[in-house]
Amino acid sequence: MAAKKILMLTGDYTEDYETMVPFQALLMVGHTVHAVCPGKKAGESVRTAIHDFEGDQTYSEKPGHNFTLNASFADIRAEDYDALVIPGGRAPEYLRLNPEVLAMVRHFADTGKPIAAICHGAQLLAAAGVLSGRSCSAYPACGPEVRAAGGQYADIPVDQAHVDGNLVTAPAWPAHPAWLAKFLPLLGTQITL
């Protein structure tokens, strides 16, 4: 397996686990992962939020860690990357307003490169206009956005993941094992025990 170069689009109040876990896991298996945020440079950080499921009508939110970015948004070109990771949390809500971010998402969709989005990451996919005719899972509150963007919302258990071609999606961080396990083969990653 050749190591892949993966772009992670993140921002303030990205979901802590949905940022940290895939970033570290993809590094662990030998890939290069560049985590970026519009308007920020390598060495700067984004604040994360911990979203938990505690029996309320929706998730609760607590302060997470500061996550240090390892690449500068202004220096990256989507064409230089083999795959895209979009964590959830509140960051996709405002990242979807950035035309450069949307162009990057479209690049990965248009070229058929692997995309892994989790939770509210579907908001970026919907805003970029790449869900028409596709099926996609997400946090259930994003289901209407998936449908409004012409996609089919895959209503799956919170610990499962869904694949539609080059697109791997999941409802939330409890799906990390399934989500990453379905993303790795699209990257050509083989793990043997």
C-alpha positions in Angstrom: 0.0 0.0 0.0 1.3 3.4 -0.9 0.7 6.0 1.8 -2.1 8.5 0.8 -2.2 12.2 1.4 -5.4 13.1 3.1 -7.0 16.5 3.6 -9.1 17.2 6.8 -11.3 20.2 6.7 -11.9 21.5 10.2 -12.7 24.6 12.2 -13.6 25.9 15.6 -16.1 23.8 17.4 -15.5 20.8 15.3 -16.5 17.7 17.2 -13.5 16.6 19.3 -13.7 12.9 18.8 -14.6 13.2 15.1 -11.5 15.2 14.5 -8.9 13.6 16.9 -9.7 9.9 16.3 -9.6 9.8 12.4 -6.6 12.2 12.4 -4.6 9.9 14.7 -5.9 6.6 13.2 -5.0 7.6 9.7 -1.6 8.7 10.8 -1.2 5.4 12.7 -1.7 3.4 9.5 0.9 5.4 7.6 -1.0 8.1 5.8 -0.2 11.8 5.8 -3.1 13.9 7.1 -3.1 17.7 6.8 -5.7 19.3 9.1 -6.6 22.8 8.0 -9.0 25.6 8.8 -9.8 28.6 6.6 -8.0 31.7 7.9 -5.6 29.7 10.1 -2.0 28.5 9.7 0.0 25.5 10.7 0.7 25.6 14.4 -2.5 27.5 15.2 -5.3 25.6 16.8 -9.1 25.2 16.6 -11.3 24.7 19.6 -13.2 21.5 19.7 -16.5 20.6 21.3 -17.5 17.3 22.8 -21.0 16.2 21.8 -22.5 13.5 23.9 -25.7 11.6 24.0 -27.2 11.8 27.5 -30.9 11.2 26.9 -31.9 14.7 25.9 -33.7 15.5 22.7 -30.4 16.2 21.0 -26.7 16.0 22.0 -25.2 18.0 24.8 -22.1 20.1 24.1 -19.0 20.6 26.4 -15.7 22.2 25.7 -13.2 19.9 24.1 -9.4 20.1 23.4 -7.5 22.6 21.4 -6.6 20.8 18.2 -3.3 22.0 16.6 -3.5 22.4 12.8 -0.5 20.9 10.9 -1.0 22.7 7.6 -2.0 26.2 6.5 -5.2 26.6 4.6 -3.8 29.2 2.3 -1.1 26.8 1.1 -3.1 23.8 0.2 -4.5 22.7 -3.1 -7.1 20.0 -3.2 -5.5 18.5 -6.3 -2.5 17.5 -4.2 -4.6 15.2 -2.0 -5.9 11.6 -2.5 -8.8 11.8 -0.1 -10.9 14.1 2.1 -12.1 13.8 5.7 -14.9 16.1 7.0 -15.5 15.9 10.8 -18.8 17.0 12.2 -19.7 19.3 15.0 -20.6 22.9 14.5 -17.7 23.7 12.1 -19.4 22.5 9.0 -22.2 25.0 9.7 -20.0 28.0 8.9 -17.4 26.2 6.7 -20.2 25.7 4.2 -20.3 29.5 3.7 -16.7 29.5 2.4 -16.5 29.3 -1.4 -13.0 27.9 -1.3 -14.0 25.1 1.0 -17.0 24.2 -1.2 -14.7 24.1 -4.3 -12.4 21.7 -2.5 -15.3 19.4 -1.6 -16.5 19.5 -5.2 -13.0 18.6 -6.4 -13.0 15.4 -4.4 -16.6 14.5 -5.5 -16.0 15.3 -9.2 -12.7 13.3 -9.4 -14.1 10.3 -7.5 -11.5 10.5 -4.7 -12.6 9.0 -1.4 -14.5 11.3 1.0 -15.3 10.4 4.6 -17.9 12.6 6.3 -19.4 12.1 9.7 -22.2 13.7 11.7 -22.8 17.3 10.5 -20.1 16.9 7.8 -23.0 16.2 5.5 -23.8 20.0 5.7 -20.6 20.6 3.6 -21.6 17.9 1.1 -25.1 19.4 0.8 -23.9 23.0 0.4 -21.3 21.9 -2.2 -24.1 20.3 -4.2 -22.5 16.9 -4.4 -25.3 14.7 -3.0 -27.7 14.7 -5.9 -28.5 11.0 -6.6 -26.3 9.8 -3.8 -27.1 8.2 -0.4 -25.6 9.6 2.7 -25.8 9.1 6.4 -25.4 12.0 8.9 -26.5 13.1 12.3 -30.4 12.7 12.0 -30.9 16.5 12.2 -29.0 16.8 8.9 -31.4 14.4 7.1 -33.6 17.2 5.8 -30.5 18.9 4.3 -29.3 15.7 2.6 -32.8 15.3 1.1 -33.0 19.0 0.1 -29.7 18.6 -1.7 -31.1 15.8 -3.8 -29.6 13.0 -1.8 -31.2 10.0 -0.1 -30.7 10.1 3.7 -29.4 6.7 5.0 -31.1 6.4 8.4 -28.7 3.9 10.1 -27.8 3.1 13.7 -25.5 5.6 15.4 -22.6 3.0 15.4 -22.8 2.1 11.8 -21.4 3.6 8.5 -22.7 3.8 5.0 -20.9 3.6 1.7 -22.0 5.0 -1.7 -19.2 4.7 -4.2 -16.4 7.0 -3.0 -18.5 8.4 -0.1 -18.3 6.9 3.4 -20.6 8.5 5.9 -21.8 7.9 9.5 -24.2 9.5 12.0 -21.8 10.3 14.8 -18.6 9.4 16.7 -19.9 6.0 18.0 -19.5 4.8 14.4 -15.8 5.4 14.3 -14.8 1.7 14.0 -17.3 1.1 11.2 -16.7 4.4 9.5 -12.9 4.1 9.4 -13.1 0.4 8.5 -15.1 1.3 5.4 -12.9 4.3 4.5 -9.6 2.4 4.7 -10.3 0.0 1.7 -11.2 3.1 -0.4 -7.7 4.4 0.4 -6.2 1.0 -0.5 -5.1 0.4 3.1 -4.8 -3.2 4.1 -4.4 -4.2 7.7 -3.5 -7.8 8.5 -3.4 -9.3 11.9 
